[in-house]
Amino acid sequence: MRPIPLPLLALTTVWFAAASAHAAPASGVQIKELPDRLRVEINGQLFTEYFFKDAPRPYCHPLLGPHGIQMSRDWPMKESPGEDRDHPHHRSFWFAHGDLDGQDFWSEGKAAGKTVHEKFTKISSSEKEGVIQSRNQWIAKDGAVICTDDRRLRIYNRPDNERLFDFEITLHAGAKDFTLGDTKEGSMAIRLAESMRLKPNKESEGKGKPTGHIVNSEGARDDATWGKRAAWCDYSGPVAGQTLGVAIFDHPSNPRHPTWWHVRDYGLFAANPFGQHDFEKLADKTAGKLVVPAGKSVTFRYRFYMHDGDEKAGKVAERYAEFSKTK
């Protein structure tokens, strides 16, 4: 057998190495910059995309849970069979509030305010985690800036049977105080896949029986969780033939911990620390308002845990205990 000439051997080795590197998926959490969004991949597989242009507020869509299964509703970003087309402001994963100095930032349209992306302050990828940090302005319909925020999304590299990410937001007052008003319409929210609902949607015409369930840290279940305070809440149900769940954790350092929950049987899942009069049916419509003084700020931290099975199979209580000890 004739030996391969050294130059040819070297060229072959370089080509093979390059081809192997191209074929192998990137490991860890990779964040790729696109003109209107950031694409987040975990070990080469799509997890979500962070949209920040031409929208009423920044949002993430879709949210892919364990085994790459989508756990968020598509509409209004795209039309998919079998989905109800209610609440066009429910954009997959977002932070908003229905009363900021009397201006509605929860809804969409000409009368609503907008949360406008200003700039990214950090975008980083690594084997362990990916981080997106941005600065945003909350602008009323008349163009006035009511407040600004700095937010951070931290996505962890976890095994395929779970997804884990943190969302932290700090709202800053400028030269004036601003008030987060008392309303159920808010705040840290997900709109889940239609199959996870507790009741049939209109598109199904009542056919079939949804088997989704909601459980909170206090033991309340399903409809009884709405408007109740709890350190965590879990929403689980069937998706693509499997039972999957999402838990939202309210950090103990958050104002008014444990938060109230604006969680509905049709797939809306939100932590809301401001809607006290709605949730507790109080006469005082300002009971839950929070005033941020001029030059001051307020911070909220949440963790999202996407898991196999229900809250027991996912060991949600244990995972919350871990989160509660973080600083």
Beta strands, then each sheet from edge to edge (+ up, - down):
strand 1: 29-33
strand 2: 37-42
strand 3: 45-51
strand 4: 59-60
strand 5: 93-97
strand 6: 114-124
strand 7: 129-139
strand 8: 145-156
strand 9: 162-172
strand 10: 178-180
strand 11: 186-191
strand 12: 213-216
strand 13: 232-239
strand 14: 242-250
strand 15: 260-263
strand 16: 268-272
strand 17: 290-292
strand 18: 297-308
sheet 1: 1+ 2- 3+ 4-
sheet 2: 5+ 11- 16+ 15-
sheet 3: 6+ 7- 8+ 9- 18+ 14- 13+ 12-
sheet 4: 10+ 17-
end
